[in-house]
Amino acid sequence: QLGQPAPVLDLTDTTGKTVSLYNIIALFTVVVFWDPNCGHFKEEVPRLDSLYKAKWKNYGVAVYSVNIYENEIPAWKKFIHEKNLVGWTHAYETKEAKATVEKAGRPNYRQLYDIYKTPTIYLLDKDKCIIAKQLSLEQFDDLIETKRKSKNGSNKCHRFSQVFSVLILGNKNAANIFHRLYYSYHLIIPLVVYLNSL
């Protein structure tokens, strides 16, 4: 569900090591579930990788890529190599891990992530909460841009409120008041203009 923490993914990478989604430290994480033989994904992946290499990587975006078919490991590795998908975290669920989940009666990640077609794509924030799912690549890109600008604006305003309250008012306790006001520029800006006119 949107706004909720993403289900845990502790899968196996191309070298046989366990890679956990929650161990990835990134401002945003794009989680991609795909099938090596999916024609649609083969068309989409060059565009996704171009966005990642041209913009997202520099923005602190990580890609956690999941092969949903454990029987297609050779084809999966070949595709990664041929398309030069470097910088991504590539993972899959081993047959043993899948059997363990089934034996325990737990829902598998396909159910938890509602995977009924490929590719299925999610966007997570830095805390791994779900921001969006099943958008077009252009829509994901626009959303990342919007979230980045919003975050940068909040940080700048937050720093402004701290400097203003401490240096202009000379009272550190006033910071508590202005930290609440920084969300509303229309309250701060007139106050600055008024004080400058004194």
Phi, psi and omega in degrees: 000144179299137180086354181258155177300140178292144176302148181295138174231109174241089187247185184248134181272186184293343180261359180094003180269150177282131177236123183260134176303319185283355174269354178279124178258112183202154177295320175222150175231126174263120179255122184240120175258126186211167180243126181304337181259008181281116181297322181295318180294323179298333176280324185280327188299322178297324179291318179296316181292326178295317177297318181298311184287326183279327187225304192299320180301318179289339178275354183087028178267135176250152177242122176250107188256127185241120172279119187275355181243108184290345179274358185247036184296312179301315180296323178298309181295322179297318181295317179301316181291314183295324182268000178054049182276069181268151180093343176277159167262115182257132184210162175208166177263123180291161178299323180294317180294319179298318180294323179296317179296316180295319181295325180281350179075020180269151176293140180275171185294335178296322177286316184295326180259007175054054182267105178240357175205165177234146356281150171247124188236135177237152172241126181245153176272188185295337179266006180068030171271147184283121178266319183202162176208151175054042171264170172286163179299324178295320179291321175299317181297315179298321181293318178298317179299316181296315180296320179297313181296320179296317180294316180296322179295319179295319180295318180296317181292323178297316178294323179298316182296323179292311181296317182298313184291325183278314186276319183280313181275340180067025183221109183296332180293337180292342180303324181301323180290313184287336176296331178280335182273344189294342177287344183238091181301329183293345176269325185281314186301312178299326180293319178297315180300317181297315182294325179291339181275349182287000000 
